[in-house]
Amino acid sequence: MYKKIFAEVYGCSANQSDYEIALGLIKKNGFEIVDNANKSDLNIIFTCIVKTPTSDRMIHRIRELTKLNKPLIIAGCMPKTEKRVIEEISPKASMIGPNSIHTIDKIIKQTLNGEKIISTNDLKTPKLCLPRIRKNSIIEICEISSGCLNACSFCEVKLAKGNLKSYPSNTIIKEVKGSLKQGCKEIWLTSQDCGCWGVDKKSNLVRLVNDICKINGKFLVRIGMMNPYHVKKIIDNILECYESEKIFKFIHLPVQSGSDKILKSMNRTYSVKDFENIIQKFMNEFPMLTISTDIIVGFPGETEKDFQKTIDLMKRIKPDIVNISKFGARPGTKAEKMKQLPREIINERCKKFTELIRTIQLEKNKKWVGVEGEVLIDEINDKKIVGRNFAYKPIILNKGKLGDFKRIKIKSASSTSLFGEILD
């Protein structure tokens, strides 16, 4: 009788990719995948530790899974950074790090046999061209590298994934081609920092993206998060890449703060001016560009003046998406040792900042009302049908089939959504 395996995932797109690969390897090795931890013979949780609330949620969930008294595997970043915490709450659990996912099938077998396995060494083999069961059948989450070249004072993920390890371009191309043959139409290039891909191989992201765009077929590519420090070095060439109709006119460029003083304390290695210059160059070429950025509110040492600079920056660049984080010190980081701001100040600033962003988002979304164009329907669930246009804007539709390209007109907007109708 087949052993039943349940797996769940939290966190970034790289974690989502690992989860899909794990499911593929589980199925390939003859296990049965079930949809509930209570129905399984073994459970797996892919953890995320990027923010304190998320880490707290992981601890709570691990406790719940441990109470089921079944074999348990903890995957993701947490085994690399908080192994002792895991062992305190789930002493029998096996652990696997983010760069050891290729071995998940072996670890499952050993754990089912009553062994406790710790596999947190970074394997050199790229996590590509492996069996995969996708959460969304038309979206390929292609991790192009692991780790990064930065040393941000607040980041625990660096401690989990280490220095940059760019995956070979020919292997990435093979992965993308394989996914297209399997019916994918939307490719997510993802990593801790896509902007520095290839630096360790005397190459760069521009070459990789150009090679991907040469692949035959109708598909769209979303380039993932890029640190401004690396983008400014390749700005003119990356703008040329974006001219391709296969590239979503979308940029995720995390600034984190509008104050150069705070950026220096964060060890971000670029200035606010650098960030604005990049955004302006993109906007000059692509006026309907979707801008996504990240902001940390309440970083140690942030004064009202520093916070106001961040407010002013947002008013100038008017981002479409802002991932807002209340600062919370992560274990083992330099920022953990800095003097923390009172929680009430952080909460107050975050509330004010969130209200501003909602106002900006509504303003930006209203500009899309009346616009016609093609979308790729890339999400269908019980509640909604979503199409993405050339700028990666999600547009809620009243009908559609997953994977279809359809011409639509945007009819209305809110601060969080666009609403459209299919024209053909």
Number of C-alpha atoms within 10 A of each C-alpha: 5 9 14 19 24 21 24 15 18 17 16 14 18 22 22 20 23 25 26 23 23 24 25 18 22 24 17 13 12 12 18 17 18 16 12 13 19 13 13 18 18 23 25 25 21 25 27 23 25 19 20 17 12 15 17 13 16 21 16 13 14 21 14 14 20 18 11 13 12 17 23 27 27 24 30 30 27 27 27 22 22 16 15 13 13 21 14 9 16 21 12 20 23 25 27 26 24 26 24 21 22 21 14 21 20 14 21 22 15 14 20 16 10 12 15 18 17 17 21 21 12 16 15 10 10 20 24 22 17 13 16 21 16 18 14 14 17 22 21 26 27 22 26 28 24 25 21 22 18 20 18 19 22 26 22 25 22 23 16 22 21 16 15 21 21 23 21 16 20 12 15 23 20 14 19 24 17 14 22 21 10 12 14 23 23 27 23 19 22 22 27 26 22 25 26 28 31 22 15 14 12 7 14 19 23 21 15 19 21 15 14 21 19 10 13 9 12 13 20 23 25 20 22 20 20 21 23 27 18 21 20 16 12 15 17 14 13 20 16 12 19 22 13 16 14 21 22 23 25 23 21 21 22 19 24 22 28 24 22 18 15 19 20 14 20 20 15 21 17 17 19 19 11 16 20 17 15 17 18 14 14 23 16 10 13 16 11 17 21 22 21 18 19 18 21 21 24 26 28 21 14 19 14 12 10 19 22 17 17 23 19 13 18 20 13 10 15 19 21 22 17 20 12 16 18 18 22 22 21 21 17 15 18 18 21 16 13 14 10 17 16 10 13 9 12 20 15 12 18 21 11 11 19 14 10 14 21 17 13 19 20 17 16 19 18 17 12 18 16 13 11 17 14 16 24 25 26 23 20 18 8 5 6 12 19 26 29 21 22 20 18 20 22 21 25 22 20 11 14 19 15 18 21 14 19 19 16 22 20 20 16 18 21 15 16 12 15 22 20 23 19 17 11 6
